[in-house]
Amino acid sequence: MSSNIEIESLKAKYAAAGQEHLFSFYDELGPEEQNSLFDQLSKLDVERVNRIFKKAVSGSEAASASQQASLEPLPDEVFDSVLDADEVKIKNWETLGLKLIAENKVAVILMAGGQGTRLGSSAPKGCYDIRLPSAKSLFQLQAERILRLQKYAQETTETVSKVIIPWYVMTSGPTRPATEAFFKEHNFFGLQEENVIFFEQGTLPALTNDGKIFLETKSKLAIAPDGNGGIYAALRYEGVLDSLKTRNISYVHAYCVDNCLVRVADPVFIGYCVSKNADCGAKVVRKSSPEEPVGVIAIKNGKFNVVEYSEIDPAIAATTTPNGQLAYRAANIANHFYTVDFLNRVESFENELEYHIARKKIKHVDITTGELVSPSKPNGMKLELFVFDVFPFTENMAVFEVDRKEEFSPLKNAPGTGVDDPETSRRDIINQHIRFVERAGGKVVAGDGESSTDLLNFEISPLVTYAGEGLDGLKNITIRTPAVIETVADLDKLIH
């Protein structure tokens, strides 16, 4: 139980910050609820909340006043593309990446705080089964890519010691218990438990339009996740930066859970960024048309930034380079490289990061009447930081364009939507696996009762191949669907 002195001291602190209304119902609460509210308010850095609010509002007003930021395309020296680079270059990047992985210098951070609400599921998005023949979840596909890559790096570099790619999984308050339970239930998908580290995304209180913190109930603050850019503070507060130091990690690959084609700890990307001496890197895909509603990486007011679709004048979006490509084509896919030194440096410019205002309908307790209010239109704001908000602070950025059909298929929408939904995710993985076989010189054909246009019953486990390697034995082999190549033994059966 908190002492009267502690309570009065906390009240004074909140009064000085203009947030004393949070104690409006304190005296009528029972001891348990009083303790709970005291605990929440003690842990909250209220001055930081006020500072973030002021900066977000002034930034939003400044942006409205001067819509015309100066924009320039990315300079050639920070940009490369697997679509244009020759095979030797790509192989050199991969060799360097595999060497660093084999030296245990690389870790992976997964942003997995979201629930599958839009997919009709309350489970964490990573638990979602996109109805592949194997019924593997997104988490399992990604875990198995790590397992395969550890083995591949060990084999190609002839490393004797064990290769470990630690996997740091960022959850949110609502998804953490279910995420941890899912991993335990599936025995960490074959990974060692000590190399899968869970940590939690930060939160911020929901605010009124004039910056007052909402109470969700008389004893509970209304809080919300602070956006995927909250990852940087979470790495510090949750001990991840300390863990990276202890493990002697130098480089990190970070990505979002909902991309079923993600190449986790991609050695080509890591090798590319390290060869460019980058402190921060971003994978991008080529924008399909000037009208595609995606953010692009460009130079905004002299600094690297993601420029949202709505911020670019249509005429500028349509400008082309001398070779006929869109000048602003580097579509951002939340797939990043960092040096650990850069992640440690974020704290030094954290106060300069500008949060974005998301206007929302926020359920709350009316401070005057004590009644619960469920608004029908937006009545306040949630403040979010985006993972790319650190780009303007990089000293040496590298941007790497990859083939969309090989590396980007996000799962955002409900089944049957037709775009970025479970069906398109499944289709894109299966089509990729068919291409793997074809590149190896083999063929996949529809078996009896299968549609020849929709080969929906074919799959190769990530445990067998990470990105199409190791399938040379399929040359001149015809595979009839349905077929799932789950193990190297399954592959050998097809070959012999």
ZAMARGU-4260 file (C-alpha; in steps of 0.2 Angstrom, whole numbers, plus 5000, padded with zeros to 4 digits):
<rodrens>
0) 5000/5000/5000 | 5007/5017/4995 | 5010/5030/5009 | 5000/5046/5010 | 5017/5055/5006
5) 5019/5045/4991 | 5002/5048/4985 | 5003/5067/4988 | 5019/5068/4979 | 5012/5059/4964
10) 4997/5070/4964 | 5008/5086/4964 | 5019/5079/4950 | 5003/5076/4939 | 4996/5093/4944
15) 5012/5101/4938 | 5010/5092/4922 | 4992/5098/4920 | 4985/5080/4921 | 4978/5080/4939
20) 4961/5075/4933 | 4968/5057/4933 | 4965/5057/4952 | 4947/5063/4950 | 4940/5046/4957
25) 4954/5041/4967 | 4946/5044/4984 | 4931/5033/4980 | 4940/5018/4974 | 4943/5002/4984
30) 4961/4999/4990 | 4965/4987/4976 | 4960/4999/4963 | 4969/5013/4971 | 4985/5003/4971
35) 4982/4998/4953 | 4980/5017/4948 | 4994/5022/4958 | 5005/5009/4950 | 5000/5014/4932
40) 5003/5033/4936 | 5020/5029/4945 | 5027/5020/4930 | 5021/5033/4917 | 5033/5047/4912
45) 5020/5060/4911 | 5032/5074/4906 | 5037/5063/4891 | 5019/5061/4886 | 5017/5080/4887
50) 5033/5082/4877 | 5027/5070/4863 | 5010/5078/4862 | 5017/5095/4860 | 5029/5090/4846
55) 5016/5079/4837 | 5004/5094/4837 | 5017/5107/4831 | 5024/5095/4818 | 5006/5091/4812
60) 5002/5110/4811 | 5019/5114/4802 | 5016/5100/4789 | 4998/5107/4785 | 5006/5125/4784
65) 5019/5119/4772 | 5013/5105/4761 | 5027/5107/4749 | 5042/5098/4756 | 5057/5098/4745
70) 5058/5080/4737 | 5072/5072/4727 | 5074/5054/4721 | 5087/5043/4729 | 5104/5045/4724
75) 5112/5031/4714 | 5126/5028/4726 | 5114/5022/4740 | 5103/5011/4729 | 5105/4994/4721
80) 5093/4982/4714 | 5093/4963/4712 | 5083/4965/4697 | 5097/4974/4688 | 5113/4968/4697
85) 5123/4954/4689 | 5124/4937/4697 | 5142/4939/4702 | 5138/4955/4713 | 5123/4946/4721
90) 5134/4930/4725 | 5147/4942/4733 | 5134/4950/4744 | 5127/4933/4749 | 5144/4926/4753
95) 5148/4940/4764 | 5131/4939/4773 | 5133/4920/4775 | 5151/4923/4783 | 5143/4935/4795
100) 5129/4924/4800 | 5142/4909/4802 | 5152/4921/4814 | 5136/4923/4824 | 5136/4942/4821
105) 5118/4943/4815 | 5101/4943/4824 | 5083/4945/4819 | 5070/4956/4826 | 5052/4951/4822
110) 5038/4965/4824 | 5024/4954/4829 | 5013/4964/4840 | 4997/4964/4829 | 4982/4954/4831
115) 4973/4946/4816 | 4957/4957/4818 | 4955/4961/4800 | 4957/4942/4796 | 4943/4938/4808
120) 4955/4931/4821 | 4959/4938/4839 | 4975/4927/4839 | 4992/4935/4835 | 4994/4937/4817
125) 5009/4926/4816 | 4998/4911/4822 | 4988/4913/4806 | 4987/4898/4795 | 4985/4903/4776
130) 4979/4886/4772 | 4995/4880/4764 | 4995/4861/4761 | 5006/4859/4776 | 4995/4870/4787
135) 5010/4880/4793 | 5008/4896/4802 | 5017/4912/4798 | 5028/4910/4813 | 5032/4892/4808
140) 5037/4897/4790 | 5049/4910/4797 | 5056/4899/4811 | 5060/4886/4798 | 5069/4898/4787
145) 5080/4903/4801 | 5084/4884/4804 | 5088/4881/4786 | 5099/4897/4785 | 5109/4892/4800
150) 5112/4875/4792 | 5116/4883/4775 | 5128/4896/4782 | 5137/4882/4792 | 5139/4871/4776
155) 5144/4885/4764 | 5157/4892/4776 | 5163/4875/4783 | 5161/4882/4800 | 5164/4870/4814
160) 5156/4879/4828 | 5137/4880/4830 | 5128/4894/4820 | 5115/4903/4829 | 5103/4917/4823
165) 5094/4924/4839 | 5076/4928/4835 | 5069/4943/4845 | 5050/4943/4844 | 5042/4959/4848
170) 5024/4957/4855 | 5011/4969/4862 | 5002/4968/4879 | 4987/4959/4871 | 4997/4947/4860
175) 5012/4942/4872 | 5003/4928/4882 | 4996/4920/4866 | 5012/4921/4856 | 5023/4913/4870
180) 5010/4899/4872 | 5010/4896/4853 | 5029/4895/4852 | 5029/4883/4868 | 5015/4872/4861
185) 5025/4870/4845 | 5042/4867/4853 | 5048/4883/4846 | 5047/4875/4829 | 5064/4866/4831
190) 5073/4882/4837 | 5082/4882/4854 | 5071/4890/4867 | 5085/4901/4873 | 5088/4909/4856
195) 5070/4915/4855 | 5068/4930/4865 | 5051/4939/4868 | 5049/4957/4872 | 5035/4969/4872
200) 5031/4984/4862 | 5029/5001/4871 | 5012/5010/4875 | 5007/5027/4877 | 4991/5034/4884
205) 4976/5040/4873 | 4974/5059/4873 | 4960/5071/4871 | 4963/5084/4857 | 4970/5096/4870
210) 4982/5083/4877 | 4973/5077/4892 | 4976/5058/4896 | 4959/5048/4895 | 4954/5036/4909
215) 4947/5020/4902 | 4939/5016/4919 | 4940/5026/4935 | 4955/5016/4940 | 4963/5012/4923
220) 4972/5023/4910 | 4967/5022/4892 | 4982/5016/4883 | 4987/5010/4866 | 5003/5003/4857
225) 5015/5017/4852 | 5017/5011/4834 | 5030/5000/4826 | 5042/5014/4829 | 5041/5010/4847
230) 5053/4996/4844 | 5068/5007/4847 | 5063/5012/4865 | 5057/4994/4868 | 5074/4987/4863
235) 5082/4998/4877 | 5068/4996/4890 | 5066/4977/4888 | 5084/4973/4888 | 5086/4968/4870
240) 5101/4980/4867 | 5110/4972/4882 | 5106/4955/4876 | 5113/4959/4858 | 5129/4966/4867
245) 5131/4950/4877 | 5129/4939/4862 | 5142/4950/4852 | 5129/4954/4838 | 5134/4967/4826
250) 5120/4967/4813 | 5101/4966/4814 | 5088/4962/4802 | 5070/4968/4807 | 5054/4964/4798
255) 5035/4963/4800 | 5026/4946/4803 | 5013/4948/4790 | 5024/4945/4774 | 5023/4927/4770
260) 5038/4928/4758 | 5050/4937/4770 | 5068/4931/4768 | 5073/4931/4787 | 5091/4937/4790
265) 5093/4937/4771 | 5112/4935/4768 | 5111/4945/4752 | 5103/4960/4760 | 5115/4959/4775
270) 5130/4957/4764 | 5124/4971/4753 | 5122/4983/4768 | 5138/4979/4776 | 5147/4981/4759
275) 5140/4998/4758 | 5146/5002/4776 | 5127/5007/4780 | 5121/5010/4798 | 5103/5008/4792
280) 5096/4999/4777 | 5079/4996/4769 | 5072/4983/4757 | 5060/4990/4744 | 5050/4984/4730
285) 5047/4993/4713 | 5031/5003/4714 | 5020/4996/4701 | 5012/5013/4695 | 5012/5031/4700
290) 4995/5028/4707 | 4999/5013/4718 | 4995/5020/4736 | 5012/5015/4745 | 5025/5026/4754
295) 5042/5027/4745 | 5059/5030/4751 | 5066/5047/4745 | 5076/5062/4750 | 5064/5074/4759
300) 5070/5091/4764 | 5088/5084/4762 | 5086/5069/4772 | 5081/5050/4769 | 5063/5048/4773
305) 5047/5038/4769 | 5036/5049/4759 | 5018/5044/4760 | 5007/5042/4744 | 4996/5057/4749
310) 5011/5068/4751 | 5017/5067/4733 | 5010/5078/4720 | 5003/5066/4706 | 5014/5075/4693
315) 5029/5072/4703 | 5024/5054/4707 | 5024/5051/4688 | 5041/5058/4684 | 5053/5045/4676
320) 5072/5043/4675 | 5081/5043/4658 | 5079/5024/4657 | 5060/5026/4659 | 5058/5020/4677
325) 5048/5030/4690 | 5060/5042/4699 | 5050/5038/4715 | 5048/5019/4714 | 5056/5013/4730
330) 5041/5006/4739 | 5044/5004/4757 | 5040/4986/4764 | 5045/4988/4783 | 5060/4977/4780
335) 5076/4984/4788 | 5094/4982/4792 | 5103/4990/4806 | 5120/4990/4814 | 5119/4987/4833
340) 5129/5003/4835 | 5115/5013/4826 | 5101/5005/4837 | 5111/5011/4852 | 5113/5028/4845
345) 5094/5030/4843 | 5092/5036/4862 | 5103/5051/4858 | 5090/5058/4845 | 5074/5051/4852
350) 5068/5067/4858 | 5069/5074/4840 | 5058/5060/4834 | 5040/5066/4829 | 5025/5055/4833
355) 5011/5054/4821 | 4993/5058/4827 | 4980/5045/4823 | 4962/5052/4827 | 4952/5039/4835
360) 4936/5035/4844 | 4941/5032/4862 | 4930/5025/4875 | 4933/5034/4892 | 4925/5039/4908
365) 4918/5057/4909 | 4928/5066/4922 | 4913/5076/4927 | 4899/5063/4928 | 4909/5047/4930
370) 4899/5039/4916 | 4907/5028/4903 | 4907/5036/4886 | 4907/5027/4869 | 4909/5040/4856
375) 4902/5038/4839 | 4915/5049/4830 | 4934/5053/4834 | 4936/5062/4850 | 4954/5060/4853
380) 4971/5054/4847 | 4983/5039/4849 | 5001/5044/4846 | 5012/5033/4835 | 5030/5032/4829
385) 5034/5023/4813 | 5049/5011/4811 | 5055/5022/4797 | 5055/5038/4807 | 5074/5035/4811
390) 5079/5036/4793 | 5082/5055/4793 | 5095/5052/4807 | 5105/5039/4798 | 5123/5043/4793
395) 5124/5030/4779 | 5109/5023/4772 | 5107/5009/4759 | 5092/5005/4749 | 5090/4988/4741
400) 5077/4984/4728 | 5070/4966/4727 | 5058/4956/4716 | 5041/4959/4723 | 5035/4942/4718
405) 5049/4933/4727 | 5050/4943/4743 | 5034/4953/4747 | 5016/4947/4749 | 5008/4955/4764
410) 4993/4947/4774 | 4982/4962/4778 | 4964/4958/4773 | 4950/4946/4777 | 4948/4930/4767
415) 4940/4933/4750 | 4946/4951/4748 | 4956/4947/4733 | 4971/4958/4738 | 4984/4955/4752
420) 4973/4941/4759 | 4976/4923/4764 | 4972/4917/4747 | 4985/4928/4739 | 4998/4924/4752
425) 4995/4905/4749 | 4995/4908/4730 | 5012/4918/4731 | 5021/4905/4741 | 5015/4890/4730
430) 5019/4899/4714 | 5037/4903/4721 | 5040/4885/4725 | 5035/4880/4708 | 5047/4893/4701
435) 5061/4885/4712 | 5058/4868/4704 | 5058/4876/4687 | 5074/4885/4690 | 5082/4869/4695
440) 5076/4861/4678 | 5061/4852/4684 | 5043/4853/4682 | 5027/4853/4692 | 5011/4847/4684
445) 4993/4845/4689 | 4989/4828/4695 | 4972/4820/4693 | 4958/4831/4699 | 4969/4846/4701
450) 4967/4862/4691 | 4981/4865/4679 | 4979/4884/4681 | 4979/4884/4700 | 4992/4872/4707
455) 4986/4874/4725 | 4993/4858/4732 | 5012/4860/4730 | 5024/4865/4744 | 5042/4864/4748
460) 5047/4866/4766 | 5059/4880/4771 | 5069/4866/4780 | 5073/4860/4762 | 5077/4876/4754
465) 5078/4894/4760 | 5078/4903/4743 | 5078/4889/4729 | 5096/4882/4733 | 5099/4864/4735
470) 5086/4858/4722 | 5098/4854/4708 | 5093/4835/4709 | 5076/4840/4702 | 5083/4843/4685
475) 5072/4833/4672 | 5061/4828/4686 | 5042/4830/4684 | 5032/4832/4700 | 5013/4828/4700
480) 5002/4837/4713 | 4997/4836/4726 | 5014/4835/4733 | 5023/4842/4749 | 5042/4841/4750
485) 5043/4842/4769 | 5061/4835/4772 | 5077/4832/4762 | 5072/4814/4763 | 5056/4818/4753
490) 5067/4827/4740 | 5078/4812/4739 | 5063/4800/4735 | 5058/4811/4721 | 5075/4811/4714
495) 5079/4793/4715
</rodrens>
